[in-house]
Structures are given as C-alpha cells and as structure tokens.
C-alpha cells in the first residue's frame, strides 16, 4: 500500500466518522423526540444551535427562543427541538415543563464547553459546582443574601455609585461599559471588602484586572489548538503562549487572594477593637459568624465565591440598567415619572425610601420581562434516563429552558413587545404570575435560582437612582441600532454612547 493509498483510506474513514457522529447518530437522537410529538425546529450540521448563538452577523442571537411563539408553525409547542454538536437539544418553553426541569436538577450536569479556560481562573464557585459540593456552598452563603442582611449593603452601593459616576466623561458615556464598571466596583467592595482605590493589579483596579484577564482567556481559548485539544493541553504549557496565559491566571488569582487576606486581617482587627463599620462586606459577616478564615481551602473557596458573585452582579445588572435607560429615553413620559420619584428621595435615603420607588420598580420588572440578561440558562446534559412531563429524556441529551419565551407570549402579557411599566401597577399582572409562577422567572427558579436576587434588585435601583440624580434626560444617537448578542451574557450588540448633561443643582 502506498502512502497515497493510506492517506486516502484514512481520509475516507475520517469522513465516515464525521457523517456517522454528526449526522446519522445526531438525527437518530432528534428522531427519538420527534416520535414523542415534539416538532423539529432545525438541524444544524456539527455546530447545532450554537451556530445561531455565535452568529456575529445576526441582529439577535436568541431570536428563535425569544420569538418562537410568534411563529404559527410552533404555537402550542412544548419545546424547541434542535441539536447541539452531536446531541439532541431540547429547549423547554411550556411553563409546567420549565418548572419540572428546574425542580429536577439532580438529573443533569452543566455542559461545560462554553466555560473552557475560565474554570482555571474562576475556580468552582457556586455557579459551576454540582451535587453535594453545590449544596454545601449554597447553604454556606445563603444567609449572606437574606433580605435583612442585604439592607446593610445600601451605603456601600450608594458611595461607590457616586464615586464611579463622578469619574465618567459626560460627552462620551458608553452606557453598557460604564454600568459594568460601576457594578464591578460595587462587587469588589461588597464581596471582598476592598475599597476600589486601595488596591491595584498591574496598575489597574481589581475589577479592571479581572475583566482584562477574562478577555485574554477568551481570546486564547478561541484559537484552533485549545479548541481541538482543550484546557488540559493548555495546562501542559508546551507552547509559550500557554505558559504565558497560565502564569497570568495564577498571578491575578494570587493578587485577588492577597486582597482577601488583607481584608480578613483588617476585619478581624475591627472586630477585636469593637469598631463598627459603616460599609459592611461579606468577609466581615463570615468572620462574625465564627469562620476563622485561616485554612487555605477556605480562602480559596472565598476567592471562587467572589468570582461567581462578581460576574453574576457585573454582567446581568449592567445589561438590565442599559436596557432600562434605553426604554426610558425612548419613552420620555415614563422617564419623567421615574425622575420625579428619584428626585424626591432625601440625600441620605434609607431602604424604606428605596422601597417606595414603585414606578422605578415597575420599569425594572418590565425591562427584565422584555429583555432579561438571562433569557436562557447554562445548557445541561442529562446524566440519566428520566421523564419531564410526558416526555422520556435520554441520557446524554442537552436540555435548556427558554425563560423569555413566555415573557413575550401574548397569552400571558398583552402587547408583549410593548414596553409598558403600568402593567405592573394595577396588580393584574402580579396576580396572573401568582397563578402561573413559571411564566415570569427573572431570577430563574427551583433550587438553583439566583441567590442574590434581593441584592441585585437593591443595587439596580440605587445605581439608576444615582444616575438620574446627576443627569437629565439624554437623547439617543440617530445612528444607534438596537441589536443583541450573546457574550458573557445576553446584551446589546452595538455600543450605546450618550452625551450627558448634568442637572443644574449639581
């Protein structure tokens, strides 16, 4: 046999392998669900639905999930049936099935391909843990996010918001980017007890260093070698670029750990001196709970937890605040109502004052309804055969839920594409949700719902209040086009840049 013959046979074998793996077996897996009555949406060779989610030319990477109930062909469907790589993909959109899926997470593990590279940096925080380890972490931190504890974070959120807003350029306010920076700084303060100006990593604020590191990880792992061989190959450090990224990851993690150690030392001293602090933080609360914070694993767990909560706060809140500002600029009458509420706040407003901002709360709920920053979840992989509703789910199937599908369903929300905060003020919408609680899930549901939802609600209102107190109603740029993309979360695709004008009283 000649080399040419060998090459030809090898190529043919490889082609047959690809056809079997990514077409024959994938279509068979999809047919299993089609035979149960689920209408097949679309088969994508090799990539599956990831092609839609990663399509840079699309004006909305999640338009299938968002608008599926506007398609007459799929009205009344329980799920969207497609594929993801070589597996069948089910995206449940019927509220009762979403409920059942969320209540039975023990049957699933997270599909980790999108997290490649990031786990080395971020560690296994609560967002990424599974099973018993997740239960332990959830129990460990749940008390830190109880309603009565969250109230104590108000002064820290307000102080950092003011500090960050004072630094921005009024003539070139990049809305999403600036809201990300504000929420990042708040996160560093609340989760680590670190003042944003007290620490630097390579000359950058900690939140800037984290963001830069994540961007470098994403860029590195999107190159061909890591895509093919994965994170384990990169950790071997056979290439110079792999050595550099691994060393940077360890360096930034160590610097963040040093900040935590410094905070622990400071908070222990304050407690020993019976010195009460105005700006409470999670590390101080843990020490008061009796945690010694001396074990290396405990310090690492705090670091991983900090990263998990940091990104949950930074990305989702920035996207929500950006969209709320956009909708209010588009609807100046609504802006004036929010403005009136906020400008009537006392200078040193309390939590009870924040709770009285009914129209702002309605605008926040309506923004999350139309364009939540978490319209779907992390895709899960079924680890056992089981049932969801009347459907048999095979081990190995990828499953997700289209939370936003019902939030844009005219069956539940009149004129669902219309931004109308008033729908939340007459109690009819709230009453409908009480009857159908899995129609509107801004913080997910089930045992893995968002543990920081009270904090997120408070933080969003304070950041927006401080913005409105400082600035008048902006104008939208004539050339701005509202499009959406999937990055770390679901966000606007094109930069929204505003020229701001300060209020005369400031």
Beta strands, then each sheet from edge to edge (+ up, - down):
strand 1: 79-84
strand 2: 87-92
strand 3: 108-110
strand 4: 173-174
strand 5: 380-382
strand 6: 386-388
strand 7: 391-393
strand 8: 398-401
strand 9: 484-486
strand 10: 490-492
strand 11: 497-498
sheet 1: 1+ 2- 8- 5+ 3-
sheet 2: 4+ 11-
sheet 3: 6+ 7-
sheet 4: 9+ 10-
end
